[in-house]
Amino acid sequence: MFLRKLLTFSLLLGFALSAIEARAQDISNGNLRLILNGDTGSFFLYFLSDPETMRYEPLFNSRQNLASFSSVSVNGRVYRLGDRNFRPRYERYDGNPSFVFESQDLIVRQVFTPVKTQGSSVINGVMITFNIQNEGSQSAMVGLRMLLDTELGEGRGRVPFITSQRILNDEMLIDSSVSGERFWISRGQNVSLMGSIINPLNPSDKAPDYVHFANWNLLNRAKWQARFSARRSFNNNSAVCYIYEPAELESAHAFSYTIFLTTEDVSWYNNALVTDRQIAQRQETSVPAQTRQTTPPPREPATISITAIQEEARMEAQISNESPERLTLVRLNELIDRFLSGDLYLNEQDMIEIENFLNRHR
């Protein structure tokens, strides 16, 4: 059983080596790491919590590719961006990474612009801009929805969300036209994720009609807006959903919506103006991710260190100008070959470590 698994991992490593660069874009700026999945059109954010060990922590659920996503409503029908009706395509837009989702009559561009808030000395967030262009000959009713599977505020004794005016321990639906709320925070032990409700750089910009804080399963099952129930529990599975209600989009016209995701900087979200815009220059030095261990501790400790292997690969990649993820996969493949030939001992926890790494690169 164990040997069969290792042989399977060896095959998976081979597939991953040939496909990793084509499928994923890994961009590091300042203390932020952005990963764009070209297969699903999804993205993940990590923050450098420990520069000495190069430990990056996810700012929202990074274990499941499809847990966070965006959708568009077109004339009453809802389409998930990244599915067969809106296949993703990666490209640069004004120098910034972006996805393009295109159907017969609609083009949706999602652009990720690095942001440095006032309280940070380096890049610590992204401005996500959705541009929805009507290429058809007739007007259409078009809306946008973005779901984030948050997790930093989960766990015993923690507060799921904090907004500019309240603490959220239960489900909440915010109507931006009357609430006066400016932001929300999902605060973890080491890092925090902060999201905009009002654009901190341009308060007159179009705000989401609703921001729904609720249990992820509830929001994930809903095609558009889930039914709100006051005092319903998050059940330790929190999520936030942005909703821009459908509006008439004329032919050859476009809608533009902007959402900020950064680490915590309350004063910037409260006080920043258009003249304070601080969009920093890009720095695309790839560094390895260090994600949270989610498997139960084994009976026998691991004999290998994925972190050490990644760090060695990162250092070699800087010299050879190769992908650190590819070099990490090469080293893992070499370890499996040595195990199969009897030159190296690998235990069950080693197998779990390798499997977790592969799952992040499928």
Buried (B, 14 or more C-beta within 10 A) or exposed (E): EEEEEBEEBBEBBEEBBEBBBEBBBBBBBBBBBBBBBBBBBBBBBBBBBEEEEBBBBBBBBBBEBBBBBBBBBBEEEBBBBBBEBBBBEBEEBEEBBBBBBBBEBBBBBBBBBBBBBEEBEEBBBBBBBBBBBBEBEEBBBBBBBBBBBBBBBBEEEBEBBBBBEEEBBBBBBBEBEEBEBBBBBBBBEEBBBBBBBBBBBEEEBBBBBBBBBBBBEBBBEBEBBBEBEEEBBBEBBBBBBBBBBBEEBEEEEBBEBBBBBBBBBBEBBEEBEEEEEBEBEBEEEBBBBBBEEEEEEBEEEBEBEBBEBBBBBBEBBEEEEBBBBBBBBBBBBEBBBEBBEEEBEBBEBBBBBBBBBBEBBE
